[in-house]
Amino acid sequence: MLSHTQLATAMQHAIMLAHRGPAHDPNPQVGCVIVDAGGTVVAEGFHNGAGTDHAEIVALTELDPSLDPAELTAVVTLEPCNHTGKTPPCAQALLASGIGTIVYGQPDIGAHSSGGATTLFAHGRQVIGGIESAATADLIAPWHATTNQSRDQVIAKWAQSLDGRLAAADGTSQWITSATARRHVHVQRALADVIITTTATVGADNPSLTARDAAGDLLVPAQDQPLPVVFGTGPLDDDAKVHAHPALHHRGLDRAPQYTGTDLAADFAQLTELVGCPPRVFLEAGPRFLTSVLAAGLVDKLLIYTAPTVLGGPYHAIGDIGISTLEERLNFTFYGVHRLDTDLVTTLRKDH
């Protein structure tokens, strides 16, 4: 696998290519480079405007067919698209190419075009998201503005059994889902600006909240790791792993920021000050906190990992959110269902 430095260098090259595309276009500026096992660029491309080939397709067209695709890495500023518009889906083209690793900077948040990275992951490709996250966010910001898309969102994630339980009756929960599903969670962590947990979860599990690869090493460098934030009124142990998170050191912090959570909306609004922009927030917490955030209407997206098992018992994924009639229900729209080994990952958007 290429080093963080090599991936960052390749992404910077892709950003440079992206700027060659038209700045005022219905489609975003996107660049792509394909590099070999040593980090040398072997093909490149950029999107030249609506109706033309996407950056990945241009780069694939340049690729020497004598090269072993499994040893190559495609580095793209934006998640490969997953739908057929004026051009075919880039995720499928990358799958057909046999390229072994796909790296991207920003997730595609389009209702119809998103999900390409999970499609690639589900088909056994190594996927890394969030490399050069700040620079790729700046690249795509004008397009988000002109298309009225909001990059910031709150994503609630949980792993459950078929009957919606987070743990067995004795409280054991590691692991309900497969190693493949857990690796996918780390890709999602790397895409976030802020990762939130609670004092209860820190006390019970002592999580590090870093985005890591299968070997346990950092999946993305410190500057691209999500900033950990803890909610709750209880004290945090000075030795808690969360305080050693590399994103804290990168930002000059010696402890994870903590909020009481007594006014969730106000606390969430303050997260912008921590990272300098409206953040993409990833929630990794227990059912009480997830229930509270859902009840407050703060969740934009659900990411639910479901294992093919039935547990029963008291540990429901979501508790009472104050809904007494169907007219009050919170509606979400399915926009992605993928099989990951034995499990399913389901992605849903809130109906606004």
Secondary structure, DSSP 4 states (H G I P E B T S, - for coil): ---HHHHHHHHHHHHHHHTTS-SSSSSPP-EEEEE-TTS-EEEEEE--STTSPPHHHHHHHHS-TTS-GGG-EEEEEEPPP-S-SSS--HHHHHHHHT-SEEEEEE----TTT--HHHHHHHTT-EEEE-TTHHHHHHHHHHHHHHTT----EEEEEEEE-TTSBSS-TTS--TTSS-HHHHHHHHHHHHH-SEEEEEHHHHHHH------B-TTSSBSS-GGGSPEEEEESSS---TT-GGGG-HHHHHTT-SS--EE--SSHHHHHHTHHHHHTSPPEEEE---HHHHHHHHHTT---EEEEEE-S----SS-BSS---S--SGGGPPPEEEEEEEEETTEEEEEEEE--
